[in-house]
Amino acid sequence: MIRVDEFTPGIEPDLREVFHSAIHHGCIRDYTAEQTAAWAPEHYDREWWTLLLRRLRPFVARDGGKIVGYGDLQEDGYIDHFYIHGEHQGKGVGNVLMGRILGAGAARERLYSHVSRTARPFFESHGFSVVKCQDVQVRGVWMQNYLMERRNKAG
Ligand SMILES: CC(C)(COP(=O)(O)OP(=O)(O)OC[C@H]1O[C@@H](n2cnc3c(N)ncnc32)[C@H](O)[C@@H]1OP(=O)(O)O)[C@@H](O)C(=O)NCCC(=O)NCCS
């Protein structure tokens, strides 16, 4: 069964594993090897990553205790990270995690994110629409993503 918990310090290396695997397994059809390598490099700065995740404080999805995904929601409605482990994609984890984020953000007028080509249909199925397509530079490599937003009726 998939469970979603709040972030707890100490799990940052597990989240990095999810991040790396999500991109290298999930996005290879939509991005080149050069782009995925720049997005999720093999080597990373552990201290920087730990501080980033402690700032984002994402929700964490577990399946039978194993961390299989994570996604955050910031005060202004921004979703910075949303990643499901490559071996656990397509099994409903994303739906459960997004449900939790949408619940947490229900009172907000607008939720928004910079979404990969890979995740665009998933975000669309959760009520987000494309505001614009944009070219962004990640560690010196250009790639395309979408600014997507979801307007909540309550807002
Ligand atoms: C995109 C992603 C977040 C979806 O999570 P997931 O756990 O694999 O998705 P689920 O199994 O919960 O599927 C949810 C629904 O979205 C659909 N879906 C998921 N990924 C899809 C894709 N790439 N293309 C089309 N539909 C997709 C599923 O068919 C499913 O539809 P249903 O609810 O009607 O059955 C995940 O695959 C991922 O992390 N991908 C790679 C990294 C990435 O791009 N992250 C987002 C950065 S912005």
The ligand as an SDF file (V2000), in Angstrom:
LIG
                    3D

 48 50  0  0  0  0  0  0  0  0999 V2000
    5.4250   11.5750  -14.6300 C   0  0  0  0  0  0  0  0  0  0  0  0
    5.4290   10.9040  -13.2740 C   0  0  0  0  0  0  0  0  0  0  0  0
    5.5230   11.9470  -12.1890 C   0  0  0  0  0  0  0  0  0  0  0  0
    4.1010   10.1330  -13.1210 C   0  0  0  0  0  0  0  0  0  0  0  0
    4.0920    9.3680  -11.9310 O   0  0  0  0  0  0  0  0  0  0  0  0
    3.6550    7.8170  -11.9620 P   0  0  0  0  0  0  0  0  0  0  0  0
    3.6540    7.2870  -10.5950 O   0  0  0  0  0  0  0  0  0  0  0  0
    4.4830    7.1150  -12.9700 O   0  0  0  0  0  0  0  0  0  0  0  0
    2.1390    7.9830  -12.4920 O   0  0  0  0  0  0  0  0  0  0  0  0
    0.9110    7.0500  -12.1150 P   0  0  0  0  0  0  0  0  0  0  0  0
    1.3000    5.6190  -12.2230 O   0  0  0  0  0  0  0  0  0  0  0  0
    0.3170    7.5120  -10.8150 O   0  0  0  0  0  0  0  0  0  0  0  0
   -0.0600    7.3900  -13.3040 O   0  0  0  0  0  0  0  0  0  0  0  0
   -0.9930    8.3990  -13.1790 C   0  0  0  0  0  0  0  0  0  0  0  0
   -1.7330    8.6220  -14.4820 C   0  0  0  0  0  0  0  0  0  0  0  0
   -0.9030    9.3890  -15.3550 O   0  0  0  0  0  0  0  0  0  0  0  0
   -0.6610    8.6740  -16.5520 C   0  0  0  0  0  0  0  0  0  0  0  0
    0.7380    8.8730  -16.9110 N   0  0  0  0  0  0  0  0  0  0  0  0
    1.7970    8.8010  -16.0990 C   0  0  0  0  0  0  0  0  0  0  0  0
    2.9280    9.0940  -16.7690 N   0  0  0  0  0  0  0  0  0  0  0  0
    2.5400    9.3420  -18.0400 C   0  0  0  0  0  0  0  0  0  0  0  0
    3.2260    9.6920  -19.2330 C   0  0  0  0  0  0  0  0  0  0  0  0
    4.5590    9.8660  -19.2610 N   0  0  0  0  0  0  0  0  0  0  0  0
    2.5120    9.8560  -20.3490 N   0  0  0  0  0  0  0  0  0  0  0  0
    1.1650    9.6910  -20.3480 C   0  0  0  0  0  0  0  0  0  0  0  0
    0.4660    9.3790  -19.2570 N   0  0  0  0  0  0  0  0  0  0  0  0
    1.1470    9.2110  -18.1250 C   0  0  0  0  0  0  0  0  0  0  0  0
   -0.9730    7.2180  -16.2420 C   0  0  0  0  0  0  0  0  0  0  0  0
   -1.4060    6.5120  -17.3750 O   0  0  0  0  0  0  0  0  0  0  0  0
   -2.0630    7.3340  -15.2050 C   0  0  0  0  0  0  0  0  0  0  0  0
   -3.3440    7.5090  -15.7920 O   0  0  0  0  0  0  0  0  0  0  0  0
   -4.6590    6.9540  -15.0560 P   0  0  0  0  0  0  0  0  0  0  0  0
   -4.7170    7.6010  -13.7130 O   0  0  0  0  0  0  0  0  0  0  0  0
   -5.7490    7.3600  -15.9770 O   0  0  0  0  0  0  0  0  0  0  0  0
   -4.4510    5.4700  -14.9380 O   0  0  0  0  0  0  0  0  0  0  0  0
    6.5870    9.8980  -13.1120 C   0  0  0  0  0  0  0  0  0  0  0  0
    6.4680    8.8950  -14.0960 O   0  0  0  0  0  0  0  0  0  0  0  0
    7.9710   10.5180  -13.1630 C   0  0  0  0  0  0  0  0  0  0  0  0
    8.5430   10.8320  -12.1310 O   0  0  0  0  0  0  0  0  0  0  0  0
    8.5340   10.6630  -14.3930 N   0  0  0  0  0  0  0  0  0  0  0  0
    9.9000   11.0660  -14.6290 C   0  0  0  0  0  0  0  0  0  0  0  0
   10.3880   12.3140  -13.9260 C   0  0  0  0  0  0  0  0  0  0  0  0
    9.6060   13.5550  -14.2400 C   0  0  0  0  0  0  0  0  0  0  0  0
    9.4400   13.9280  -15.3770 O   0  0  0  0  0  0  0  0  0  0  0  0
    9.1340   14.1880  -13.1630 N   0  0  0  0  0  0  0  0  0  0  0  0
    8.4270   15.4020  -13.2410 C   0  0  0  0  0  0  0  0  0  0  0  0
    9.3760   16.5680  -13.2720 C   0  0  0  0  0  0  0  0  0  0  0  0
    8.4330   18.0160  -13.6230 S   0  0  0  0  0  0  0  0  0  0  0  0
  1  2  1  0
  2  3  1  0
  2  4  1  0
  2 36  1  0
  4  5  1  0
  5  6  1  0
  6  7  2  0
  6  8  1  0
  6  9  1  0
  9 10  1  0
 10 11  2  0
 10 12  1  0
 10 13  1  0
 13 14  1  0
 14 15  1  0
 15 16  1  0
 15 30  1  0
 16 17  1  0
 17 18  1  0
 17 28  1  0
 18 19  1  0
 18 27  1  0
 19 20  2  0
 20 21  1  0
 21 22  1  0
 21 27  2  0
 22 23  1  0
 22 24  2  0
 24 25  1  0
 25 26  2  0
 26 27  1  0
 28 29  1  0
 28 30  1  0
 30 31  1  0
 31 32  1  0
 32 33  2  0
 32 34  1  0
 32 35  1  0
 36 37  1  0
 36 38  1  0
 38 39  2  0
 38 40  1  0
 40 41  1  0
 41 42  1  0
 42 43  1  0
 43 44  2  0
 43 45  1  0
 45 46  1  0
 46 47  1  0
 47 48  1  0
M  END
$$$$
